[in-house]
Amino acid sequence: MEGREGKDIEKSEGGAMAVAVAVAGEEEGEGRTVMERNGSGFFYEEEDKEMGMREPLLRRRTVNTTSQLAIVGAKVCPIESLDYEIVENDLYTQDWRSRKKVQIFQYVVLKWTLALLIGLGTGLVAFFNNLAVENIAGFKLLLTNNLMLKDRYHEAFLAYAGCNLVLAAAAAALCAYIAPAAAGSGIPEVKAFLNGVDAHSILAPSTLFVKIFGSIGGVAAGFVVGKEGPMVHTGACIANLLGQGGSRKYHLTWTWLRYFKNDRDRRDLITCGAAAGVAAAFRAPVGGVLFALEEAASWWRSALLWRTFFTTAVVAVTLRAFIEYCRSGKCGLFGEGGLIMFDLSSTVTSYSTPDLIAVIVLGVIGGIFGSLYNFLVDKVLRTYSIINEKGAPFKILLTVTISLLTSCCSYGLPWLAKCTPCPLNLQDQCPTIGRSGNFKNFQCPPGHYNDLASLFLNTNDDAIRNLFSSGTDNEFYISTLFVFFAAIYFLGIVTYGIAVPSGLFIPVILAGASYGRLVGTLLGHICDLDKGLFALLGAASFLGGTMRMTVSVCVILLELTNDLLMLPLVMLVLLISKTVADSFNRGVYDQIVTMKGLPYMEAHAEPYMRNLVASDVVSGPLITFSGVEKVGNIVHALRLTGHNGFPVVDEPPFSDAPELCGLVLRSHLLVLLKGKRFTQDRVLTGPAEIFRRFGAFDFAKAGSGKGVKLEDLDINEEEMEMYVDIHPITNRSPYTVVETMSLAKAAVLFRELGLRHLCVVPKTPGRPPIVGILTRHDFMPEHVLGLFPQFKHHK
């Protein structure tokens, strides 16, 4: 891609000159080049300064000429901002005035219908995902176990590693060649989307397809990854697919569907989808709502809370129906495992002062290990980005290498453990015959089990179930728990970042549960808590230390374990671990959002922004249009810039003095130009002419990025000299701030209102009616500190 794009100077008939500007590749087209419009309607270049953009993962790369670049999954792609603001132009006003009560009723019914469909779709995908993982992993583990029972250990390893290798290579190939955006967790991308950052591939249908099947392959391949993060992304993709507002290609053009051709309604649906993903992954409907509120969504309201809760309730009912069906044995190896539910309600929960001290210790350990985990994940992702840049074959090679390493650890480390006699008076079968269970035989003689194999040669869900199991105080040796924790901690770090859909929840829960049970075993002589409860508290502490979520994680764990009596201890350990970890670094998802180069707007402004005002960072090129503009000028500006919003300034004879009329979007200008409602003279045509030619839905945002492009316009030389009235499509009430407003206040306003453009107007009269436009890029620390490096020590 070209980093900067230069054009020759063009001359108009009147001798006025238009200097084509070389625009750096920032989002919204904003660079530090400032242009102003002269009286003839053309533009001249005032200042042109080179400004490089820091490439994601802190490695420089040439950029395109319209937008920023960021890493989505494992793919570098251009990004734009979303239009969450309501464009209050004449068409919008006319559309709402003309809507009847029945149409408003249709809109409300459709919102709830789509919420229902999102819940059903996410529940079905979660069931299919678990069904596939349980059966594929079950076949692999049964094959390995049967070979070991016959003392064919080498063949057992080849079968185990071979199955893992094939599944890993298949998942990596899907990600590398079909949808690189599906790699990784997907939660940082969904979080960025709900913050207002858009990239076509984030929620594309191909991403959904690869996310489902790639996650099945990755989890069944024995990687230390979870399907919970990918389920959040999957739910968001399903919501985006349902909220496209119809499709001409597939003849889905009902008026009902067209109500959703806007980013605001899609944002609400995708919030519901993200919550449904968590509810489906953990069977935690309330936890899903709280996850969306605490971690995913940047914008919330009470009506959205109610609709999100309805969606997660639908997911819970759907999964419950399938689980009851599978308990009859009609789902192959699926049944007791799969959709994780660790029932600890039978455990007697009573605790004393020594127990509280142990919980505090667990919280401190979780904070330290969690912050270290985030630091190491950051380093590994930066290293892997260098490998992944080399192309798809290298992504697959890296995945296969990690698969072999994981297989060697899972099969090799249990040989270090000694055989343990089966406990007496045990209700469960020992040693376990079959796929899952607490007591794996491995290489042990009859009547004995290998405790380390019971953790490694299981699905991740069953390993967690074994660690959480109550009444098994002496089932695992201290050495076993230590080896398992070290292996899972290390494998979780090196696995995250390979080209497969991979979640962080399960690796973190596994590692936390193992050191929680280890601490419980070490402190067993002074604490009365069950070792399974210690494992739960360890998992909570590690989740708090890595993800820095408190309320949602607390509720998810309580819904997982069905043990409400543990609420005070889980709350305490989460608060301590988060507090300790926050003193070292940020949460893992926040780190990844920054690392990927996604321009995320934080809820708070940086301290140094209080020392700056809006006009200090306002950037251009600033291009304005008249209310009645020459067609050639509009086409010229659209060709030369990647701007998505243009101020409209009325000048005499349409106003007594230059005044800001509003803001017009690039997409709306393209639709208007394609309609060719031009006039020979520079006159107001009024909204009536637009109403006859266009409807409000003609200017609605197209789904999947398929809108009118500049290349679609067919305008001849004669039409270029004609005029077009853009008043009817101009947003007459854009958000504006005075140029002396604190940059910190402007940043909070921009984020809270979900804006794409914020107009900056002059404080004193007698100047042009607009100073510039603030966009997301202008608030990014890299941009501000690049302009004012003296504030770097304040960051």
N, C-alpha and C positions, 0 to 999 in steps of 0.2 A: 504494500500500500504506500501511496505517496504521503509523506509527512505534511507537506504544504503544497498548495495548488496555486500556481500563478496563471493569470490571464493577461492577454494583451489589452491595451487601452483601446476602447471602442469610441467611435464618434457618432453623434446623432446628427440629424439634419440641421438643427439649430446651432450646431457647433459646440454644444455642451458636451462635456466629456464624462465618461463613466469609468472610473478606475476599478477594475476587478480586484478584489482584495484577496490576499492569501490568508485564509482563516485557519488558525490552529485547530487541532481536532478536539476541541472541548465540547461537552454536552451543551445542547441548544445552540451550537455554533459560536459560543461566546469566547473571545480571546481578548487580548489586550489591544487589539486594533480598534480604533474609534473612527467611525465614519459619520458624516452628517449629510443631510440632504439639502441641495441648493434650491433656489427658487424655481428652477426648471423641472424639478422632480427627479434629478439625477443625483449621483453620490460622488463625493470626493474623499480621498484618503487623507486623514489628518495625522495619524500616527500608526506606525506598524512595528511592533516589537516582537521579537521572537520569544515565545514562552513554551518551553518543553513541558511535557506532562509526565509525571512519574508513573511508570507502567506498573501494573499489578505485580505483587511480589517483589517490588522494589528493583525491577530490572527494566532498563530502558528499551523501548520499542518504538519504531515509527508508527504514527497513528493515522487514521483516516481523516477526512476533512469535514465531517459532520457531527461526530459525537465522541464521547469518551469510550474507552475500551475497558472491559472488566472480564474477569474469569467467571464463567457460569459453568458449574460442574468442572469439567476439565477442558473447556473450550473458551478461547478468547473471542469475544464478540462485541460489537458496538452496542451501546446502551443509550436510552433516552429516558425522559421523565414522563410520568403519566399525568393525564389531565383530570385530576380529581375535582377541580373547581367547576362549578356550574357556569356555562357560558350564557349569560343573560343578554342575548341579542333579540332582534325583532322576531326572528323565526321561532326562537324558544318561547317567547312571550305569547305569540300567536298560537303555538301548539298547545300550551297549557290552557289558554282561554277556550280553545275549541274542544278540549277533552271533556267527554261526558262522564257522568257518575259510573256508568257501566264500564267504561274504559279504565277508570281509576281502580274499580273493583277487580278488573282483569289483571291489572298490574300487581295489586296486592296478593291476589290468589297465586299468580305465577311466581312471586318471590317465595312464598311458602311451598309451592309445588317443587321448585328447584331445590330448596333446602331439603325437602323429602327425598328427591332423587339423588342428591349428593350423599345423603346418609346411606341410602340403599346401595348406591354404586360403590362407595368406600367400604361398606360392610362386605359386599360381595367380593371385592378385590382382596380384602384382608383374609377372608375365608379361603379363597383360592390360593393366596400366597402361603398361608399356613398349611393348607392341605398338600400343596406341592413340596414345600420344604420338609414336612414330616415324612412324607412317603419317599422322597429321594434320599434324604439323610438316613431314614430308617432302612432302606434297601442297602445303602453303603455300609452302615454299621453292622447290620445282620450278616452281610457277606464277610466282613472283616472278622466278626466274632466266630462265625462258623469255621473259617479257616484256622483261627487260633485254637479252637477246641480240638482240631485235628493236628495240633503242633506244627502247622505249616506257617511259621511266623514270617518268613521272608515273603511268601506269597501274599500273606495278609497285609503286609506293609505295602507291597506293590499295588494290590487292589485298592487299599485305602487311599494311598497317595495318587494313584492313577485316576480314581473317581474325582478326587478333589481337583486334580489338574485339569481334567476335561471340563468340569463345571466352571472353574475359574477362568479358563481360556475362553469359554463360550460367553460368559458374562462380560469379560473384558473386550471381546470382539464386538459385542453389541454396543457397548459404550464407545469404543474407539471409532467404529465405522458408521453407526447409525445415529446415535445421539450422545455426543460427548458431554452435553449439559446434564445428562442423567447421572454422571459420576458423583460420588460423595454423598453427603447427607441430604442436601437440598433445603435444609432448614435456613441456612444463611440466605439463599436465593429467594425463598418465600418471604422471609423477613424483610429483605430489601425491596421486593415487589410491593408489599403492603406499606412500605415507607414511601413509595412513589417512583421506584427505579424499574425500568422496563427493558427487557431484551427478549426478542421474539422466541428464542429457544428455551427460556426459563420454564414455560408452561405449555410447550408445543405438544401435539399428539404423539409425535415420535419420542419425545422425552417421557411421556406417560408409558408408552409401550415398553421402552427399555428399562424404565424404573421398575416396572412390575417384574419382568422376566430376568433382568439383571440382578435384582434383589434376591429372587429365588435362587439363582445360580450362586451368588456370592455367599448367602447364608448356608445353603446346603453344602457348599464346598468346604465348610469348616472354618472359614475366616473368622477372626475375632471381630465381627461386626454385627450390628443389629438391623432388623427390618423396621424399626420404629421411626427413625429419622426419614428414611425413604417413604414410609407410609404418610407422613405429613406432606411431603412433596407430591405424592400420588393423589392424596385428597385434594390438594390445591389444583393439580392438573385436571382432575375430574370436574371440579367446580368451574374452572376456566373453560373447559370444553362445553359444558352445559350452558355457560353464560355468554356464549359467542353472539347471541342475538340472531340466530338463524344462519342459513347458508344458501346462497343462490345456487352453488354447485350441486348441492344435494336437495334442492327444491324445498328447503325449510324456510319459507318466507312469510310465515304467519305474522300478522301485526302484533300479536301477543309477544312473540320472541323479540321483536325489534325494540321493545322498550328497554332492553338490556344492552343496547349498543352504546355503552358509555363506561368509562373507567370506574365511576363511583359505585355503580351496582355490581360490577365485576369484583371490585375490592371487597364488598360485603360477602359475596359468594365465596371468594377464595379464603376469606377469614373463616367462614363456616367449613370449608374443605380442610383447612389446616387443623382445626379443632377435631373434625371427624377423623382425621388421620391418627391423631393421638388416642382418641377414644377407641378406634379399631385396633391399634397396636397393643394397647394395654388393657382393653376392656375397662376403661376408666372415663365414662362420659363427663363427669364433673371436672376431672383433671384435664380433659381435652379443652373444655371451655376456658378454664383458668390458664392453660398453656397459651391459648390464643391471646388472651387478655394480657398476660404478664410478659410473654416473650415475643410472640409473632407480630401482633397488630400494633401499628403506630397511631391508629385512630379508632375510637370506640364510642358507642352510645348504647343506651338502654335497650332500644329496639333490636340492635344487633346481638346483644347478649341473649335475648329471648329466642331469637331465630337460631343462634349458634347452639343453644341448649337443646332446642328441638332437633337439630341435625344430629347431635351426639346421642340423643335418646333413641333416634331411629337406628343409628349404628348399633347401639347396645341391644336393642330388640332383635335386629337382624342376626347378629352374631349368636345371640342366645338361641334362636330358632335352629341355626345350623349346628350348634354344639349339641343340642338335644338329639338332633337327627344323627349325628356322628357317634353318639354314645351307643347306638345299636350295632356298631361295628360295620357300618356301610361305607366308611370312608378310608378303607385300607388301614394303614398304620396310624392314621390320625385319630385322636380321641382324648386320652388323658393329657397328652402334651399339646403342643401347638399354641393356641391362644393362651398366653401365660396368665396364670392365676395361682398365686401362692397363698394358700389358706393357712394363716397362723392364728386364727381365732380360737383354736382349742388350747393355745398356750396360755397359762396363767400369768398375767402381767401384774406383778407387784414389785416395787423397787424402793430401795433405801438410799441413804446418803452415799455409800460406796458406789452404788450403781450410777448415781448422778456424776460422780467424779470420773468414772469410766466413760460415761457419755461425753463429758467435756474433753477427755483425752482423745476420744474418737473424732470429735469435731475438729480439734487442732490438727490431728494427723490428716484428716480429710482435706483441710484447707491447704496444708503444705504439699501433700501428694497431688492435689488437684491443680494447684498453681504450677507445679513442676510439670505435670502432664500437659497443660496448655502450652508451656514454654517449649517442651520437646515436640509437640505436635506442630507448632509453628515452624520449628527448624526443619522437621521432616517434610512438611508441605513445600517449603522453599526449595529443598533439595529435589523433591520429586518433580517440581515444575520444570526444572532444567531437563530432566529425562523426558517428561511428557511432551515438551516442545519439539522433540526430535521426530514425532510422528506416531501414528497408530501402532506400528510393529513394536516400538519401544514401550508403549503403554502396556501392550499384551505381555511383552517379555518381563517387565517389572512385576506385573500381576502374577505371572507363572512362578517367578522367583520367590515372591512372598508366600505363594501357595505351597511350594516345596518346603520352605522354612517352617510354615505352620504345621504341615503334615509331619515333619521330622520331630517337632516339639511335642505334638499331640500323641504320636505313637512312641517316641523314644523316651520321653521323660518318665512315663509310668514304670519303665523298667528299673528306675532308681528306687521305687517304693517297695517296701516289703509286704508280703502277704499277711493278711489279718484274719484270724478266725471269725467266722460269722457269729454275731451276738446270739445269746440264747433267748428263748421266749420272744422271738421276733415275728411280727405279723407278716411283714413283707418277705418275699422270696429271697433267699441268699444262698449262693450267688445268683444274681439276676440272670434269667434266661430270656434273651430277646434284646430289643433295641434300647429301652430306657430302664432306669432304676438306680437305686442308691448303691448297689453292691455289684460292681463289675468283676467278673472272674479274671479276665485278662490271662496272665500266664500262671495263675495260682492253682494249687491242687483243689480237689473238691472240698467244699465246706469252708473255703477261704475266699476273700475278695481283695482287690487292689483299690485302695481308696483314691489314689491319684488318677487311675484309669476311669473311676466313676465320675470324675470331673472332666477329664480331657476327652474321652471317647463317648461323648454325649452331644446332643444338640445344646446350644447355649442356654436355651430355656430350661432344659432338664438339669443342666449344671447349676443354674440359679436355684431351681427347686430343691436340689440336693443340699446346697449351702443354707437355704432358708429352712430346711426341715427341722422340726422341733423334736425333742426327746432323743436326740442323737449326739449327745455330748462327747462321746468317745469314738465317734465314727471316723473322724479325720485326725491324723497325727499333725503336730505342730509343723514338722518338716514338710509335710504334704501341702499344708495351707501356704507356707512360705514359698515353696517352689511354684505352686499354682499362681499365687499373686504376682511373683516376679515375672513369670512367663506371660500371663495375661496383660500385665501392665506394659511390658515390652512389645508384645505382639499387637496390642491395641494401638500403640503409637505408630509402629511401622506399617500397619495395615491401612490406617486412615490416610487417604491421599492416592491410593491406587485407583485405576479406572474401573471401579465397580460401584454400584450403589451401596453405600455403607453408612450405617447409623452409629452414633457414639453412645447411645443410652445403654445398650447391652454390655459392651466392653467395660463401661464405667461401673455398672451395677455388679458385674462379675468380679472386677478387681476390688471394689469396695466391700462386697459381701465376704470375699476371702480374707481381707485383712481385718474386717470386723469380727469374723469368727475366730481369727487368730488372736486378736486382743481378748476376746471373750474367753478363749481357752487359757491364755496366760494369766488372766485375772480371775479365773474360776474359783480360786480359794477365798476370794473376798467379795465376789459378786454373786447374786442369786438369779440374775436374768438367764433365760435359756440361750443357748449358743445360736439358735436360729434367729432370735431377736437381736443378738449382737450383729449377726450378718446383715439384717435389715438396717440397723443403725449405721453400720459401716457403708452400706450402699448409699444411704441418704447423705452421709458426710461427704462421700466422694462426688456424688451428684452436685451437692452444694458447692464443693470446691472447684469443680470444672465448669459447670453451666451457670452457676450463680443464680439459679432460680430457687425460690423458697416456697411460695404458696402452692404453685402448681405441682412441684415435685412432691411436696408433703401429701397433697390429696391423691396424687397418682399412686404413691406407695401405699397409702392406707386403703385405696380401692383395690390395689393388687393383692394385698395380704389379708383384707377383710378383718383388720385388727384395729378398731378405733381406740382401744385402750392405750395404744402406743403413741397417740397423737402428741402428748406433751414432750416425750423424749425425742420424737422425730423433729418437732419444731425446734427444740433446743439444739440438737446436733446440726440442723441445717443453718440456723442463725450463726452458730460459732464457726462452722466451716466456711461459710460465705464471707464472714468478717475477716477471718485470717487470710483467705485467698485474695480478697480484694486489696490487701496491703501489698501484694506482689505484682499482680497483673489483672487483665480484664477476663471476662468470661470467654469460653472457647468460641462460641458463635460470633461474639463481637469481634474477636481477633480475626476470625476467618473472613467476616464481612470486609474488614479493613484490608486484609491480605489480598483478597480477590480484586480489590480496586473498586468495589461497589460504593458509590457516593451516598452513604447512609447519613441522614440527618438525625443527630441525637436529640433527645428531649430537652437537653439543657445546652446553653451556649458556652463556649470556651471562655475562660476568664479574660483573656486578652481582648476579646471582642468588645468589652465594655470601654476600651480605650479608643475605639474606632467608631465612625459613623457610616451610614449607608453609602454615601457618595465616595468614601475612600476606596471601596472595592468594586463599585459599579463598573461593568465592563461592556465592551462592544464587540463587533461593530454595531452601533446604534443606527438602525435603518427605520425611517418612518414613512408612512404613506399618507396621502391626502384622502379625505372622505370620498372624493371622486378622483380616481387615479388613472393615469394612462396605462393601458394593458402592457405595453412594452416595458415600462418601469417595473411593474410587478414581476413579469417573467424574468427580467434581468436580475432583480434582487433574489428571486428564488433560485436562479441558476448559480449565483455567485456565493450564496451563503447557505448554511445548514440551519438557520434560525427556524424556530417553531412558533414564534410569536412576534408580531410587529405592531408598534404603537400607531394609531390612526390619529392624525392631527388635522383639524379643520382650520382652514385659512380663508381670508377674504377671497371671493364674495360670499362664502358659505357661513362665515362668522365674522364678527366685528374685529376680532384679533385672533391670532393663533391660540387654539385651545385643544387640550387632550380630549378626543372624542371617545377613545377606548382602545381595545386591543383586539387584533384579528389573528386567528390561527392560520398557520401554513396550510393545514389540511383543508380548511374551509375555503381558502383562496384557490386552491387547486380545483375543488368542486365547482366553484363559481366560474373560473376561467374555462373549465370544460363545458359548462352550459352555454357559454358564448352569448350572454345577454349584454352586448356592448352598444355604445351610442357613439355617433360621430362627434357630438359636441360634449363639452364638459358640463353636464347638467345632472341635477338630482332626479333619479327615476323613482325613488320611493320604494317602500316595501311591497306595494301591490304587485309590481312587476316580478319581484322575486317569488312571491307567494304563488303566482300563476305558473311559474316554471319549476319551482322546487318545493319540496316538503321538508319538515324538520329532520326526518329520518335520512334524507339525502346527505346531510352534513354530519350524521352520527358516525362515531368511530367504527371503522370496519374491523371485523374479527380477524385474529391471527395476522395482523399487520397488512392485510390486503386492502389498501386504500388507493385513491387516485395518486399516481406518481407524476412527476414532472414530465417524464418521457411519454406519458399518455396524452399530453396536450398536442393538439394539431392547430396551431395558430399561424396564419400567414402574415406577410409583411403589412398588408393593408389593415388587418385587425390589430396589429401591434401599435398602430397609430391611433386607435380608437380608445374610448374611455369606458370605465365601469364603476358603478356606484357600490362601494363596499360597506356603506352604513348598515344595511340590514343584517349583515353577518358579523358585525363588530360587537364585541362584548362591551356594552355601554357602562358597566360598573366593575371595572377591574380593581383589584386591591392595590392601593397606593400607599406609600409612606413618604414623608418629607425627607429630604436629603440629609438633614441633621439628626435623624433618629439614630439612636445607638444601634450598632450592628448586632449586639446581643439581643435586643428587643426584636429587631427585624428577623433574626434567625428563629426565635421562638414563635413569632407570628407565622412565618413561612411554614414551619413544621406543623404547628397545631392546626392550621387551616388546610394542610395538604396541597400547597400551591405548586405551580410550575413556573409562573412568572409573577414578579412583584415589581410594579412600576415605582420608580423613584422620581418625585416631582420637586421642582425648585422651591426654596423657602421665600425667596424675594421675587417681586414682580419684574416685568420687563425682560425676562429671559425666555428661552424656548420652553414650552410647557412640559417637557419631560427631560430629565437628566440622563436616564438610562433604565435598564431592566436588570433586576437581580434574579438569578436563577440558582438552582441547586449548587452548581459548580462554584459560584461566588462565595458560598459559605464554607466550602471545604478547607480544612486547615492547610493543605498543601498550597492552595491558591492564595489564601490570606497571608500565610507566613512567607510565601514567595514574594509578595509585594512588600511585606513589612518584616524582614528577618530579625529586627531588633526585639520582636516579641517571642522569639523561639524559646527563650529561657523561662517565659511565663507559662508555657504550655503544660 
